[in-house]
Amino acid sequence: MSAEPIMEPVMTQVDPIDLLIAFEEASPMPIRPEYVEGTVIVPPQPDYKHSKGAVKLAVQFHTAGIDLAGMGMGFRAAHKDGSTMALVIPDFYVLYREPTELDESYRKAHKGWYPIGMIALVGEVTSTNHAIDIGAKLSAYAAAGIPAYVLINRNTKTAHCYTDPIVPGDDPTEAYYDADTKVDLGEPLSLPAPYPTLDTAPFLETDRKTVLPPSAS
């Protein structure tokens, strides 16, 4: 990545969804901001290795028959009082279900964000904002009760599967995962049933492959 993520604290009286819309409209370039722990996060644009690796992980789920694996959708987590706790766009995920009419109504009411309760497994691939993925986002996913969080940490060259989310009190920022299965990148990462063991080799440095464009006629 060539740029650090932009992070801005949010005024509590502003609906975070509307604030993200304002960020998108004000930006001179396409962005996909998120909201975690009271802060707007504008991640840097993913580089080729980030995108290639994330796609290969999603494909592994599909190859194993997990058809509800996907990428690109945004999800909203709510506090107990119904206010927005987090707005996240994971690098990949596995859903419990295809969106129902109720899910689509929720998405319409919340201006494009699905309920985070649809997610059975969530995944992130770090870029320059690795501290967010191992900190604020980990807490947000645990607070939302997502059973498994797969993290590819390109900074430490490790892969993790966090399980057993715990929320020790009323503060969602204190939530965490009680178990961490960790391997070095390149080693197989075991996931809980019914998920496949993931091949993390796509994130290793490999020889570059070039596809030549067709010759001009």
C-alpha positions in Angstrom: 0.0 0.0 0.0 1.2 3.5 -0.7 -0.9 5.5 1.8 -1.9 5.3 5.4 -5.6 5.0 6.3 -7.4 8.3 7.1 -9.1 8.2 10.5 -11.4 10.9 11.9 -13.3 10.9 15.2 -17.1 11.2 14.8 -19.4 13.8 16.5 -21.8 11.7 18.5 -24.9 13.6 17.3 -24.2 12.6 13.7 -25.5 9.3 12.4 -22.4 7.5 11.3 -24.1 6.2 8.2 -24.8 9.8 7.0 -21.3 10.8 7.9 -19.8 8.1 5.7 -22.0 9.2 2.9 -20.7 12.7 3.3 -17.1 11.5 3.3 -17.8 9.6 0.0 -19.5 12.6 -1.6 -16.7 14.9 -0.6 -13.8 12.7 -1.8 -12.3 13.5 -5.2 -11.6 9.8 -5.7 -13.6 6.6 -5.0 -13.4 5.5 -1.3 -15.2 3.0 0.9 -15.1 4.4 4.4 -15.9 2.3 7.5 -16.8 3.2 11.1 -15.3 1.5 14.1 -15.0 2.5 17.8 -16.4 6.0 17.1 -14.0 6.7 14.3 -14.4 7.0 10.5 -11.7 4.9 8.8 -10.9 5.4 5.1 -8.6 2.4 4.2 -6.0 2.8 1.5 -6.9 1.2 -1.8 -5.9 -2.5 -1.7 -2.9 -3.4 -3.7 -2.7 -6.4 -6.2 -1.3 -8.9 -3.6 -4.0 -8.0 -1.1 -6.8 -8.4 -3.7 -5.4 -11.5 -5.3 -5.0 -13.3 -1.9 -8.4 -12.3 -0.6 -10.1 -13.7 -3.8 -8.1 -16.9 -3.5 -9.3 -17.4 0.0 -13.0 -16.8 -1.0 -12.6 -19.3 -3.8 -11.3 -21.9 -1.4 -14.6 -21.7 0.5 -16.6 -22.1 -2.6 -14.5 -25.1 -3.7 -15.3 -26.7 -0.4 -19.0 -26.3 -1.0 -19.4 -23.2 1.2 -21.5 -21.3 -1.4 -22.3 -18.3 0.9 -18.8 -17.1 0.9 -18.5 -13.6 -0.6 -16.8 -10.2 -0.8 -17.7 -6.6 -1.1 -20.9 -6.2 1.0 -21.1 -3.7 4.0 -22.5 -4.6 7.4 -23.9 -2.7 10.3 -23.5 -3.6 14.0 -25.8 -2.0 16.5 -25.5 -1.1 20.2 -28.2 -2.4 22.5 -30.1 0.9 22.2 -30.2 0.4 18.4 -27.6 3.1 17.5 -24.8 2.3 15.2 -21.8 0.6 16.8 -19.8 -0.3 13.6 -20.0 -0.1 9.8 -17.6 -2.6 8.2 -16.7 -3.9 4.8 -14.8 -7.1 5.4 -12.3 -8.4 2.8 -14.3 -11.7 2.7 -17.0 -13.5 4.7 -19.3 -16.5 5.0 -23.0 -15.8 5.6 -25.5 -17.8 7.5 -28.1 -17.2 4.8 -28.8 -15.5 1.6 -30.4 -12.1 2.3 -34.1 -12.5 3.2 -36.8 -9.9 2.6 -36.2 -8.7 6.1 -32.5 -8.3 5.5 -33.2 -6.3 2.3 -35.6 -4.1 4.3 -32.9 -3.6 6.9 -30.4 -2.7 4.1 -32.8 -0.2 2.6 -33.5 1.4 6.0 -29.8 1.7 6.8 -28.8 3.1 3.4 -26.9 0.1 2.0 -25.7 -1.7 5.1 -26.8 -5.3 5.8 -27.2 -6.5 9.5 -23.9 -8.0 10.8 -25.9 -10.9 12.3 -25.8 -12.4 8.8 -22.1 -13.2 9.1 -21.0 -16.6 10.3 -17.3 -16.1 9.5 -15.5 -12.9 8.7 -12.0 -12.3 7.2 -9.6 -9.4 6.8 -6.2 -9.1 5.0 -4.0 -6.4 6.5 -2.5 -3.6 4.5 -0.8 -0.5 6.1 -3.7 -0.3 8.5 -2.8 -3.7 10.2 -3.3 -2.2 13.7 -7.0 -1.6 13.0 -7.5 -5.2 11.8 -5.8 -6.7 14.9 -7.3 -4.1 17.3 -10.5 -2.1 16.7 -12.0 -4.5 14.1 -11.2 -7.6 16.1 -13.1 -6.1 19.0 -16.0 -5.0 16.8 -16.4 -8.5 15.3 -16.2 -10.1 18.7 -18.7 -7.6 20.2 -21.1 -8.5 17.3 -20.8 -12.2 18.2 -19.3 -13.4 14.9 -18.1 -16.9 15.8 -14.9 -16.9 13.7 -12.5 -14.2 12.5 -9.8 -15.1 9.9 -7.0 -12.6 9.8 -4.1 -12.6 7.3 -1.5 -10.4 8.9 0.9 -9.5 6.2 2.9 -7.4 8.6 3.9 -10.3 10.9 3.6 -12.9 8.0 1.1 -14.9 10.1 -2.4 -16.2 9.6 -5.0 -16.4 12.4 -8.4 -17.9 13.1 -9.9 -16.3 16.1 -12.9 -18.1 17.8 -15.0 -17.9 20.9 -16.0 -14.2 21.1 -16.3 -12.8 24.5 -17.8 -9.5 25.7 -16.8 -9.0 29.3 -19.0 -6.0 30.0 -21.1 -3.3 28.4 -18.2 -1.8 26.5 -17.9 -3.3 23.1 -14.3 -2.0 22.7 -13.3 -4.6 25.4 -14.6 -7.5 23.4 -12.1 -10.1 22.3 -11.7 -13.7 21.0 -10.7 -16.3 23.6 -8.9 -18.6 21.1 -6.4 -17.9 18.4 -5.2 -20.6 16.0 -2.0 -19.2 14.4 0.3 -20.3 11.6 3.0 -18.7 9.5 2.0 -17.6 6.1 2.4 -20.6 3.7 1.2 -23.1 6.3 -2.3 -24.5 6.3 -4.7 -22.7 8.6 -7.3 -24.9 10.3 -10.8 -23.5 10.7 -13.7 -24.9 12.8 -16.2 -27.2 11.1 -17.7 -27.0 8.5 -15.1 -24.8 7.0 -12.1 -26.0 5.0 -8.4 -25.8 6.0 -7.2 -22.7 4.2 -4.1 -22.6 2.0 -2.3 -19.4 3.0 0.5 -19.8 0.3 -1.1 -17.1 -2.0 0.3 -14.5 0.4 3.9 -15.6 0.0 6.2 -13.8 -2.3 6.2 -15.6 -5.6 7.6 -15.1 -9.1 5.7 -12.6 -11.1 3.6 -13.9 -13.9 2.9 -11.9 -17.0 0.0 -12.3 -19.4 0.9 -10.6 -22.7 -1.9 -8.6 -24.4 -3.2 -9.9 -27.7 -1.3 -8.6 -30.7 -2.9 -5.8 -32.5 -4.4 -6.9 -35.8 
